[in-house]
Amino acid sequence: MELAVNVLVSRFKAYASIDGSSDTLSRDEFCRLISSELPNFVKNAGDPAAIDQLMSSLDKNNDEERNFLGFWQLIGQLASKHGGV
Amino acid sequence: MELAVNVLVSRFKAYASIDGSSDTLSRDEFCRLISSELPNFVKNAGDPAAIDQLMSSLDKNNDEERNFLGFWQLIGQLASKHGGV
């Protein structure tokens, strides 16, 4: 399990490092990550409106950046739905 | 990333299925999972007191069972500390 967790952390870091702050995902980084890495978890992963809705649910302070724990929470919700747990 | 998420979901299910409800982790299931699967993430993973403290932080309604999202949240906190994100 530690290996799997490390994969998720390293992918988050890789996408967060594309532009600006390397600790958070910008709107563009988030879109890229979702469509490239979680295409089967997010229905309509290629649909900008669907991505917008997901992003808004994460971005509590409306600064258009998502930190790791917010991102992790979203993945958990997707995993819960997808995995039926 | 989907593969890594699926590994975490399936490990949760495997441990949750050991006894009682297969949707939640009992105290014993939680101990086994932490000590077997996350030994490097949890300092003193073999120490019952440390595990007790972790469990209490998850078990919001004091029923000694942890559901997937509660479990996921804990892993995120450990991953954040461990991975420096």
N, CA and C atoms of all chains as a GROMACS GRO file, in nm:
protein
  510
    1MET      N    1   0.081  -0.122   0.000
    1MET     CA    2   0.000   0.000   0.000
    1MET      C    3   0.084   0.127   0.000
    2GLU      N    4   0.202   0.118   0.069
    2GLU     CA    5   0.286   0.239   0.073
    2GLU      C    6   0.331   0.279  -0.067
    3LEU      N    7   0.359   0.178  -0.147
    3LEU     CA    8   0.401   0.206  -0.285
    3LEU      C    9   0.289   0.279  -0.360
    4ALA      N   10   0.167   0.231  -0.346
    4ALA     CA   11   0.054   0.294  -0.414
    4ALA      C   12   0.034   0.438  -0.367
    5VAL      N   13   0.048   0.460  -0.236
    5VAL     CA   14   0.033   0.596  -0.183
    5VAL      C   15   0.144   0.686  -0.239
    6ASN      N   16   0.265   0.631  -0.245
    6ASN     CA   17   0.376   0.710  -0.298
    6ASN      C   18   0.356   0.746  -0.445
    7VAL      N   19   0.295   0.656  -0.520
    7VAL     CA   20   0.264   0.685  -0.660
    7VAL      C   21   0.171   0.806  -0.669
    8LEU      N   22   0.068   0.806  -0.586
    8LEU     CA   23  -0.028   0.917  -0.590
    8LEU      C   24   0.037   1.049  -0.550
    9VAL      N   25   0.121   1.044  -0.447
    9VAL     CA   26   0.190   1.166  -0.404
    9VAL      C   27   0.282   1.216  -0.514
   10SER      N   28   0.355   1.125  -0.576
   10SER     CA   29   0.451   1.170  -0.678
   10SER      C   30   0.382   1.222  -0.803
   11ARG      N   31   0.267   1.164  -0.838
   11ARG     CA   32   0.193   1.215  -0.954
   11ARG      C   33   0.137   1.354  -0.923
   12PHE      N   34   0.086   1.372  -0.801
   12PHE     CA   35   0.038   1.504  -0.760
   12PHE      C   36   0.151   1.606  -0.775
   13LYS      N   37   0.268   1.572  -0.721
   13LYS     CA   38   0.383   1.664  -0.726
   13LYS      C   39   0.423   1.694  -0.870
   14ALA      N   40   0.421   1.589  -0.954
   14ALA     CA   41   0.463   1.608  -1.093
   14ALA      C   42   0.372   1.708  -1.163
   15TYR      N   43   0.240   1.692  -1.144
   15TYR     CA   44   0.146   1.784  -1.210
   15TYR      C   45   0.148   1.922  -1.144
   16ALA      N   46   0.164   1.925  -1.013
   16ALA     CA   47   0.165   2.054  -0.943
   16ALA      C   48   0.287   2.137  -0.981
   17SER      N   49   0.392   2.069  -1.028
   17SER     CA   50   0.516   2.139  -1.061
   17SER      C   51   0.518   2.197  -1.202
   18ILE      N   52   0.413   2.171  -1.280
   18ILE     CA   53   0.415   2.216  -1.420
   18ILE      C   54   0.424   2.368  -1.428
   19ASP      N   55   0.342   2.436  -1.352
   19ASP     CA   56   0.354   2.582  -1.349
   19ASP      C   57   0.328   2.637  -1.209
   20GLY      N   58   0.374   2.756  -1.183
   20GLY     CA   59   0.350   2.825  -1.056
   20GLY      C   60   0.388   2.744  -0.934
   21SER      N   61   0.305   2.754  -0.830
   21SER     CA   62   0.333   2.687  -0.704
   21SER      C   63   0.338   2.536  -0.723
   22SER      N   64   0.445   2.474  -0.669
   22SER     CA   65   0.460   2.329  -0.685
   22SER      C   66   0.389   2.252  -0.574
   23ASP      N   67   0.323   2.325  -0.483
   23ASP     CA   68   0.250   2.258  -0.375
   23ASP      C   69   0.102   2.244  -0.407
   24THR      N   70   0.057   2.315  -0.510
   24THR     CA   71  -0.086   2.315  -0.541
   24THR      C   72  -0.108   2.294  -0.690
   25LEU      N   73  -0.229   2.247  -0.722
   25LEU     CA   74  -0.267   2.228  -0.862
   25LEU      C   75  -0.346   2.349  -0.909
   26SER      N   76  -0.299   2.409  -1.018
   26SER     CA   77  -0.378   2.516  -1.080
   26SER      C   78  -0.490   2.452  -1.161
   27ARG      N   79  -0.576   2.535  -1.213
   27ARG     CA   80  -0.687   2.486  -1.295
   27ARG      C   81  -0.635   2.401  -1.412
   28ASP      N   82  -0.533   2.451  -1.478
   28ASP     CA   83  -0.480   2.380  -1.594
   28ASP      C   84  -0.414   2.248  -1.554
   29GLU      N   85  -0.336   2.252  -1.446
   29GLU     CA   86  -0.270   2.130  -1.399
   29GLU      C   87  -0.374   2.025  -1.359
   30PHE      N   88  -0.479   2.072  -1.292
   30PHE     CA   89  -0.586   1.982  -1.247
   30PHE      C   90  -0.653   1.915  -1.367
   31CYS      N   91  -0.683   1.994  -1.469
   31CYS     CA   92  -0.745   1.939  -1.590
   31CYS      C   93  -0.658   1.833  -1.654
   32ARG      N   94  -0.529   1.863  -1.663
   32ARG     CA   95  -0.437   1.768  -1.725
   32ARG      C   96  -0.431   1.638  -1.646
   33LEU      N   97  -0.421   1.653  -1.515
   33LEU     CA   98  -0.410   1.534  -1.429
   33LEU      C   99  -0.535   1.447  -1.442
   34ILE      N  100  -0.650   1.507  -1.431
   34ILE     CA  101  -0.776   1.430  -1.437
   34ILE      C  102  -0.790   1.359  -1.571
   35SER      N  103  -0.768   1.434  -1.679
   35SER     CA  104  -0.793   1.372  -1.809
   35SER      C  105  -0.687   1.268  -1.846
   36SER      N  106  -0.562   1.287  -1.798
   36SER     CA  107  -0.457   1.191  -1.832
   36SER      C  108  -0.453   1.072  -1.737
   37GLU      N  109  -0.478   1.100  -1.608
   37GLU     CA  110  -0.451   0.997  -1.507
   37GLU      C  111  -0.576   0.928  -1.453
   38LEU      N  112  -0.690   0.994  -1.462
   38LEU     CA  113  -0.811   0.936  -1.404
   38LEU      C  114  -0.928   0.935  -1.502
   39PRO      N  115  -0.902   0.895  -1.626
   39PRO     CA  116  -1.008   0.904  -1.727
   39PRO      C  117  -1.128   0.815  -1.698
   40ASN      N  118  -1.104   0.702  -1.630
   40ASN     CA  119  -1.216   0.611  -1.603
   40ASN      C  120  -1.289   0.643  -1.474
   41PHE      N  121  -1.226   0.725  -1.391
   41PHE     CA  122  -1.289   0.760  -1.263
   41PHE      C  123  -1.382   0.879  -1.279
   42VAL      N  124  -1.347   0.966  -1.371
   42VAL     CA  125  -1.426   1.088  -1.389
   42VAL      C  126  -1.507   1.076  -1.518
   43LYS      N  127  -1.638   1.071  -1.499
   43LYS     CA  128  -1.727   1.063  -1.614
   43LYS      C  129  -1.709   1.194  -1.692
   44ASN      N  130  -1.699   1.184  -1.821
   44ASN     CA  131  -1.676   1.302  -1.904
   44ASN      C  132  -1.548   1.376  -1.866
   45ALA      N  133  -1.441   1.301  -1.845
   45ALA     CA  134  -1.314   1.363  -1.804
   45ALA      C  135  -1.264   1.464  -1.907
   46GLY      N  136  -1.309   1.450  -2.030
   46GLY     CA  137  -1.266   1.542  -2.134
   46GLY      C  138  -1.358   1.663  -2.149
   47ASP      N  139  -1.464   1.667  -2.069
   47ASP     CA  140  -1.564   1.773  -2.079
   47ASP      C  141  -1.527   1.888  -1.984
   48PRO      N  142  -1.493   2.005  -2.038
   48PRO     CA  143  -1.449   2.117  -1.953
   48PRO      C  144  -1.551   2.151  -1.843
   49ALA      N  145  -1.679   2.139  -1.874
   49ALA     CA  146  -1.781   2.174  -1.773
   49ALA      C  147  -1.776   2.078  -1.655
   50ALA      N  148  -1.756   1.949  -1.685
   50ALA     CA  149  -1.750   1.850  -1.578
   50ALA      C  150  -1.628   1.874  -1.490
   51ILE      N  151  -1.516   1.909  -1.555
   51ILE     CA  152  -1.393   1.937  -1.481
   51ILE      C  153  -1.410   2.063  -1.396
   52ASP      N  154  -1.474   2.163  -1.453
   52ASP     CA  155  -1.500   2.287  -1.379
   52ASP      C  156  -1.577   2.260  -1.251
   53GLN      N  157  -1.677   2.173  -1.263
   53GLN     CA  158  -1.760   2.143  -1.146
   53GLN      C  159  -1.677   2.074  -1.038
   54LEU      N  160  -1.593   1.979  -1.080
   54LEU     CA  161  -1.505   1.910  -0.985
   54LEU      C  162  -1.411   2.008  -0.917
   55MET      N  163  -1.353   2.096  -0.995
   55MET     CA  164  -1.258   2.192  -0.940
   55MET      C  165  -1.324   2.282  -0.839
   56SER      N  166  -1.443   2.329  -0.870
   56SER     CA  167  -1.511   2.419  -0.779
   56SER      C  168  -1.539   2.351  -0.646
   57SER      N  169  -1.566   2.222  -0.652
   57SER     CA  170  -1.596   2.150  -0.528
   57SER      C  171  -1.472   2.138  -0.440
   58LEU      N  172  -1.354   2.151  -0.500
   58LEU     CA  173  -1.230   2.139  -0.423
   58LEU      C  174  -1.178   2.273  -0.375
   59ASP      N  175  -1.204   2.376  -0.453
   59ASP     CA  176  -1.139   2.505  -0.432
   59ASP      C  177  -1.218   2.589  -0.332
   60LYS      N  178  -1.195   2.560  -0.204
   60LYS     CA  179  -1.274   2.621  -0.098
   60LYS      C  180  -1.257   2.773  -0.090
   61ASN      N  181  -1.138   2.822  -0.115
   61ASN     CA  182  -1.115   2.965  -0.098
   61ASN      C  183  -1.111   3.042  -0.231
   62ASN      N  184  -1.159   2.974  -0.337
   62ASN     CA  185  -1.170   3.040  -0.467
   62ASN      C  186  -1.043   3.104  -0.519
   63ASP      N  187  -0.929   3.043  -0.488
   63ASP     CA  188  -0.805   3.100  -0.541
   63ASP      C  189  -0.758   3.021  -0.663
   64GLU      N  190  -0.841   2.928  -0.708
   64GLU     CA  191  -0.810   2.850  -0.827
   64GLU      C  192  -0.689   2.759  -0.808
   65GLU      N  193  -0.654   2.731  -0.684
   65GLU     CA  194  -0.546   2.637  -0.657
   65GLU      C  195  -0.599   2.531  -0.559
   66ARG      N  196  -0.556   2.406  -0.581
   66ARG     CA  197  -0.599   2.297  -0.491
   66ARG      C  198  -0.476   2.237  -0.425
   67ASN      N  199  -0.480   2.222  -0.294
   67ASN     CA  200  -0.366   2.161  -0.226
   67ASN      C  201  -0.379   2.009  -0.223
   68PHE      N  202  -0.277   1.945  -0.166
   68PHE     CA  203  -0.274   1.799  -0.171
   68PHE      C  204  -0.393   1.736  -0.097
   69LEU      N  205  -0.424   1.786   0.022
   69LEU     CA  206  -0.532   1.721   0.098
   69LEU      C  207  -0.668   1.739   0.032
   70GLY      N  208  -0.690   1.854  -0.031
   70GLY     CA  209  -0.815   1.873  -0.104
   70GLY      C  210  -0.823   1.779  -0.223
   71PHE      N  211  -0.711   1.767  -0.291
   71PHE     CA  212  -0.702   1.675  -0.404
   71PHE      C  213  -0.723   1.532  -0.357
   72TRP      N  214  -0.661   1.495  -0.246
   72TRP     CA  215  -0.672   1.360  -0.192
   72TRP      C  216  -0.818   1.326  -0.156
   73GLN      N  217  -0.885   1.424  -0.100
   73GLN     CA  218  -1.026   1.407  -0.061
   73GLN      C  219  -1.112   1.377  -0.185
   74LEU      N  220  -1.085   1.450  -0.291
   74LEU     CA  221  -1.161   1.426  -0.415
   74LEU      C  222  -1.136   1.286  -0.469
   75ILE      N  223  -1.010   1.244  -0.470
   75ILE     CA  224  -0.977   1.110  -0.520
   75ILE      C  225  -1.050   1.005  -0.436
   76GLY      N  226  -1.055   1.029  -0.305
   76GLY     CA  227  -1.126   0.936  -0.216
   76GLY      C  228  -1.272   0.925  -0.251
   77GLN      N  229  -1.334   1.038  -0.281
   77GLN     CA  230  -1.477   1.036  -0.318
   77GLN      C  231  -1.497   0.962  -0.450
   78LEU      N  232  -1.409   0.986  -0.545
   78LEU     CA  233  -1.418   0.916  -0.674
   78LEU      C  234  -1.395   0.766  -0.653
   79ALA      N  235  -1.294   0.733  -0.572
   79ALA     CA  236  -1.261   0.592  -0.548
   79ALA      C  237  -1.376   0.521  -0.478
   80SER      N  238  -1.439   0.591  -0.384
   80SER     CA  239  -1.551   0.534  -0.310
   80SER      C  240  -1.666   0.500  -0.404
   81LYS      N  241  -1.698   0.591  -0.493
   81LYS     CA  242  -1.805   0.568  -0.591
   81LYS      C  243  -1.766   0.456  -0.686
   82HIS      N  244  -1.646   0.469  -0.739
   82HIS     CA  245  -1.598   0.375  -0.839
   82HIS      C  246  -1.584   0.234  -0.782
   83GLY      N  247  -1.533   0.226  -0.658
   83GLY     CA  248  -1.505   0.095  -0.598
   83GLY      C  249  -1.619   0.039  -0.515
   84GLY      N  250  -1.725   0.119  -0.500
   84GLY     CA  251  -1.841   0.073  -0.423
   84GLY      C  252  -1.811   0.050  -0.276
   85VAL      N  253  -1.733   0.140  -0.218
   85VAL     CA  254  -1.705   0.131  -0.074
   85VAL      C  255  -1.744   0.261  -0.004
   86MET      N  256  -0.237   0.629  -1.223
   86MET     CA  257  -0.292   0.662  -1.091
   86MET      C  258  -0.414   0.578  -1.055
   87GLU      N  259  -0.493   0.543  -1.159
   87GLU     CA  260  -0.612   0.463  -1.129
   87GLU      C  261  -0.574   0.328  -1.070
   88LEU      N  262  -0.465   0.273  -1.119
   88LEU     CA  263  -0.419   0.145  -1.067
   88LEU      C  264  -0.383   0.159  -0.918
   89ALA      N  265  -0.312   0.265  -0.885
   89ALA     CA  266  -0.272   0.287  -0.745
   89ALA      C  267  -0.395   0.305  -0.656
   90VAL      N  268  -0.493   0.380  -0.705
   90VAL     CA  269  -0.616   0.400  -0.626
   90VAL      C  270  -0.687   0.266  -0.607
   91ASN      N  271  -0.692   0.187  -0.714
   91ASN     CA  272  -0.758   0.057  -0.704
   91ASN      C  273  -0.688  -0.037  -0.605
   92VAL      N  274  -0.556  -0.027  -0.598
   92VAL     CA  275  -0.482  -0.107  -0.500
   92VAL      C  276  -0.526  -0.070  -0.359
   93LEU      N  277  -0.538   0.060  -0.333
   93LEU     CA  278  -0.577   0.104  -0.199
   93LEU      C  279  -0.718   0.059  -0.165
   94VAL      N  280  -0.808   0.071  -0.262
   94VAL     CA  281  -0.947   0.028  -0.238
   94VAL      C  282  -0.952  -0.122  -0.212
   95SER      N  283  -0.878  -0.199  -0.291
   95SER     CA  284  -0.887  -0.344  -0.275
   95SER      C  285  -0.822  -0.390  -0.145
   96ARG      N  286  -0.716  -0.322  -0.101
   96ARG     CA  287  -0.655  -0.357   0.027
   96ARG      C  288  -0.750  -0.322   0.141
   97PHE      N  289  -0.816  -0.207   0.131
   97PHE     CA  290  -0.916  -0.172   0.233
   97PHE      C  291  -1.022  -0.281   0.242
   98LYS      N  292  -1.075  -0.321   0.126
   98LYS     CA  293  -1.180  -0.423   0.123
   98LYS      C  294  -1.130  -0.556   0.182
   99ALA      N  295  -1.007  -0.592   0.148
   99ALA     CA  296  -0.953  -0.719   0.195
   99ALA      C  297  -0.947  -0.722   0.348
  100TYR      N  298  -0.898  -0.613   0.407
  100TYR     CA  299  -0.888  -0.610   0.553
  100TYR      C  300  -1.025  -0.594   0.617
  101ALA      N  301  -1.111  -0.515   0.554
  101ALA     CA  302  -1.245  -0.493   0.612
  101ALA      C  303  -1.327  -0.622   0.610
  102SER      N  304  -1.291  -0.714   0.522
  102SER     CA  305  -1.367  -0.839   0.509
  102SER      C  306  -1.325  -0.947   0.608
  103ILE      N  307  -1.220  -0.920   0.685
  103ILE     CA  308  -1.169  -1.025   0.775
  103ILE      C  309  -1.276  -1.066   0.877
  104ASP      N  310  -1.340  -0.968   0.938
  104ASP     CA  311  -1.449  -1.004   1.030
  104ASP      C  312  -1.562  -0.902   1.022
  105GLY      N  313  -1.679  -0.940   1.064
  105GLY     CA  314  -1.794  -0.849   1.073
  105GLY      C  315  -1.825  -0.779   0.942
  106SER      N  316  -1.861  -0.650   0.953
  106SER     CA  317  -1.898  -0.571   0.836
  106SER      C  318  -1.782  -0.558   0.738
  107SER      N  319  -1.812  -0.585   0.611
  107SER     CA  320  -1.705  -0.578   0.511
  107SER      C  321  -1.689  -0.438   0.454
  108ASP      N  322  -1.769  -0.343   0.503
  108ASP     CA  323  -1.758  -0.204   0.456
  108ASP      C  324  -1.673  -0.118   0.549
  109THR      N  325  -1.646  -0.171   0.667
  109THR     CA  326  -1.574  -0.091   0.766
  109THR      C  327  -1.461  -0.173   0.828
  110LEU      N  328  -1.364  -0.100   0.882
  110LEU     CA  329  -1.252  -0.164   0.952
  110LEU      C  330  -1.279  -0.164   1.100
  111SER      N  331  -1.275  -0.283   1.161
  111SER     CA  332  -1.284  -0.290   1.307
  111SER      C  333  -1.147  -0.253   1.365
  112ARG      N  334  -1.141  -0.244   1.496
  112ARG     CA  335  -1.015  -0.212   1.562
  112ARG      C  336  -0.905  -0.312   1.523
  113ASP      N  337  -0.941  -0.438   1.525
  113ASP     CA  338  -0.842  -0.542   1.495
  113ASP      C  339  -0.799  -0.536   1.348
  114GLU      N  340  -0.895  -0.518   1.259
  114GLU     CA  341  -0.862  -0.508   1.116
  114GLU      C  342  -0.773  -0.387   1.090
  115PHE      N  343  -0.806  -0.277   1.156
  115PHE     CA  344  -0.728  -0.155   1.139
  115PHE      C  345  -0.583  -0.175   1.184
  116CYS      N  346  -0.567  -0.240   1.299
  116CYS     CA  347  -0.432  -0.268   1.351
  116CYS      C  348  -0.352  -0.352   1.254
  117ARG      N  349  -0.417  -0.454   1.202
  117ARG     CA  350  -0.346  -0.544   1.109
  117ARG      C  351  -0.305  -0.469   0.984
  118LEU      N  352  -0.398  -0.389   0.932
  118LEU     CA  353  -0.368  -0.315   0.808
  118LEU      C  354  -0.251  -0.219   0.828
  119ILE      N  355  -0.258  -0.141   0.934
  119ILE     CA  356  -0.152  -0.042   0.958
  119ILE      C  357  -0.017  -0.109   0.977
  120SER      N  358  -0.012  -0.214   1.060
  120SER     CA  359   0.118  -0.273   1.088
  120SER      C  360   0.173  -0.352   0.970
  121SER      N  361   0.083  -0.411   0.889
  121SER     CA  362   0.131  -0.490   0.775
  121SER      C  363   0.157  -0.406   0.652
  122GLU      N  364   0.071  -0.307   0.629
  122GLU     CA  365   0.073  -0.237   0.501
  122GLU      C  366   0.137  -0.098   0.505
  123LEU      N  367   0.138  -0.036   0.621
  123LEU     CA  368   0.191   0.101   0.629
  123LEU      C  369   0.295   0.117   0.740
  124PRO      N  370   0.387   0.021   0.750
  124PRO     CA  371   0.482   0.026   0.862
  124PRO      C  372   0.573   0.147   0.860
  125ASN      N  373   0.602   0.198   0.741
  125ASN     CA  374   0.694   0.313   0.735
  125ASN      C  375   0.622   0.447   0.743
  126PHE      N  376   0.491   0.444   0.727
  126PHE     CA  377   0.414   0.568   0.733
  126PHE      C  378   0.373   0.600   0.876
  127VAL      N  379   0.354   0.495   0.953
  127VAL     CA  380   0.308   0.516   1.091
  127VAL      C  381   0.424   0.487   1.185
  128LYS      N  382   0.467   0.592   1.252
  128LYS     CA  383   0.575   0.577   1.349
  128LYS      C  384   0.522   0.487   1.460
  129ASN      N  385   0.601   0.395   1.502
  129ASN     CA  386   0.559   0.301   1.605
  129ASN      C  387   0.435   0.222   1.564
  130ALA      N  388   0.435   0.174   1.439
  130ALA     CA  389   0.318   0.101   1.389
  130ALA      C  390   0.290  -0.024   1.473
  131GLY      N  391   0.392  -0.073   1.542
  131GLY     CA  392   0.371  -0.191   1.624
  131GLY      C  393   0.330  -0.159   1.767
  132ASP      N  394   0.320  -0.029   1.796
  132ASP     CA  395   0.288   0.013   1.933
  132ASP      C  396   0.136   0.030   1.949
  133PRO      N  397   0.073  -0.053   2.033
  133PRO     CA  398  -0.073  -0.048   2.047
  133PRO      C  399  -0.125   0.092   2.084
  134ALA      N  400  -0.048   0.166   2.163
  134ALA     CA  401  -0.095   0.298   2.205
  134ALA      C  402  -0.098   0.395   2.086
  135ALA      N  403   0.002   0.384   2.000
  135ALA     CA  404   0.006   0.471   1.882
  135ALA      C  405  -0.111   0.438   1.789
  136ILE      N  406  -0.139   0.310   1.773
  136ILE     CA  407  -0.250   0.267   1.688
  136ILE      C  408  -0.383   0.313   1.748
  137ASP      N  409  -0.394   0.300   1.879
  137ASP     CA  410  -0.516   0.346   1.947
  137ASP      C  411  -0.543   0.492   1.919
  138GLN      N  412  -0.438   0.571   1.924
  138GLN     CA  413  -0.453   0.715   1.903
  138GLN      C  414  -0.501   0.743   1.760
  139LEU      N  415  -0.443   0.672   1.665
  139LEU     CA  416  -0.483   0.688   1.526
  139LEU      C  417  -0.630   0.649   1.507
  140MET      N  418  -0.666   0.537   1.566
  140MET     CA  419  -0.804   0.489   1.551
  140MET      C  420  -0.903   0.588   1.607
  141SER      N  421  -0.872   0.640   1.723
  141SER     CA  422  -0.964   0.733   1.786
  141SER      C  423  -0.986   0.856   1.699
  142SER      N  424  -0.880   0.898   1.631
  142SER     CA  425  -0.893   1.017   1.547
  142SER      C  426  -0.984   0.992   1.427
  143LEU      N  427  -1.002   0.865   1.392
  143LEU     CA  428  -1.087   0.831   1.278
  143LEU      C  429  -1.231   0.801   1.317
  144ASP      N  430  -1.246   0.747   1.437
  144ASP     CA  431  -1.375   0.691   1.476
  144ASP      C  432  -1.464   0.798   1.535
  145LYS      N  433  -1.530   0.872   1.446
  145LYS     CA  434  -1.606   0.989   1.488
  145LYS      C  435  -1.724   0.954   1.578
  146ASN      N  436  -1.789   0.843   1.551
  146ASN     CA  437  -1.909   0.811   1.629
  146ASN      C  438  -1.884   0.704   1.735
  147ASN      N  439  -1.756   0.680   1.763
  147ASN     CA  440  -1.720   0.587   1.870
  147ASN      C  441  -1.782   0.449   1.861
  148ASP      N  442  -1.802   0.401   1.740
  148ASP     CA  443  -1.856   0.265   1.727
  148ASP      C  444  -1.746   0.165   1.698
  149GLU      N  445  -1.621   0.212   1.706
  149GLU     CA  446  -1.506   0.125   1.683
  149GLU      C  447  -1.499   0.070   1.541
  150GLU      N  448  -1.567   0.134   1.448
  150GLU     CA  449  -1.557   0.095   1.308
  150GLU      C  450  -1.519   0.218   1.226
  151ARG      N  451  -1.435   0.199   1.125
  151ARG     CA  452  -1.394   0.311   1.038
  151ARG      C  453  -1.437   0.280   0.895
  152ASN      N  454  -1.504   0.373   0.832
  152ASN     CA  455  -1.547   0.349   0.694
  152ASN      C  456  -1.435   0.390   0.596
  153PHE      N  457  -1.462   0.370   0.468
  153PHE     CA  458  -1.357   0.394   0.368
  153PHE      C  459  -1.312   0.539   0.365
  154LEU      N  460  -1.406   0.632   0.368
  154LEU     CA  461  -1.365   0.773   0.355
  154LEU      C  462  -1.286   0.821   0.476
  155GLY      N  463  -1.322   0.771   0.594
  155GLY     CA  464  -1.246   0.804   0.714
  155GLY      C  465  -1.105   0.748   0.705
  156PHE      N  466  -1.098   0.627   0.658
  156PHE     CA  467  -0.970   0.562   0.638
  156PHE      C  468  -0.887   0.637   0.534
  157TRP      N  469  -0.951   0.674   0.426
  157TRP     CA  470  -0.884   0.746   0.316
  157TRP      C  471  -0.826   0.878   0.366
  158GLN      N  472  -0.903   0.946   0.448
  158GLN     CA  473  -0.860   1.074   0.504
  158GLN      C  474  -0.732   1.058   0.588
  159LEU      N  475  -0.731   0.952   0.666
  159LEU     CA  476  -0.612   0.926   0.748
  159LEU      C  477  -0.490   0.899   0.661
  160ILE      N  478  -0.508   0.817   0.559
  160ILE     CA  479  -0.395   0.786   0.470
  160ILE      C  480  -0.344   0.915   0.406
  161GLY      N  481  -0.436   1.003   0.369
  161GLY     CA  482  -0.396   1.131   0.310
  161GLY      C  483  -0.312   1.213   0.405
  162GLN      N  484  -0.350   1.214   0.532
  162GLN     CA  485  -0.273   1.290   0.630
  162GLN      C  486  -0.134   1.230   0.648
  163LEU      N  487  -0.128   1.097   0.653
  163LEU     CA  488   0.002   1.031   0.666
  163LEU      C  489   0.087   1.056   0.541
  164ALA      N  490   0.022   1.047   0.423
  164ALA     CA  491   0.095   1.068   0.297
  164ALA      C  492   0.148   1.211   0.288
  165SER      N  493   0.067   1.305   0.334
  165SER     CA  494   0.106   1.445   0.330
  165SER      C  495   0.230   1.469   0.416
  166LYS      N  496   0.230   1.413   0.535
  166LYS     CA  497   0.346   1.427   0.624
  166LYS      C  498   0.467   1.357   0.564
  167HIS      N  499   0.443   1.233   0.523
  167HIS     CA  500   0.553   1.150   0.474
  167HIS      C  501   0.612   1.206   0.345
  168GLY      N  502   0.524   1.256   0.257
  168GLY     CA  503   0.570   1.303   0.126
  168GLY      C  504   0.603   1.451   0.121
  169GLY      N  505   0.579   1.521   0.231
  169GLY     CA  506   0.610   1.664   0.236
  169GLY      C  507   0.526   1.748   0.142
  170VAL      N  508   0.398   1.713   0.131
  170VAL     CA  509   0.307   1.793   0.047
  170VAL      C  510   0.191   1.844   0.130
   0.00000   0.00000   0.00000
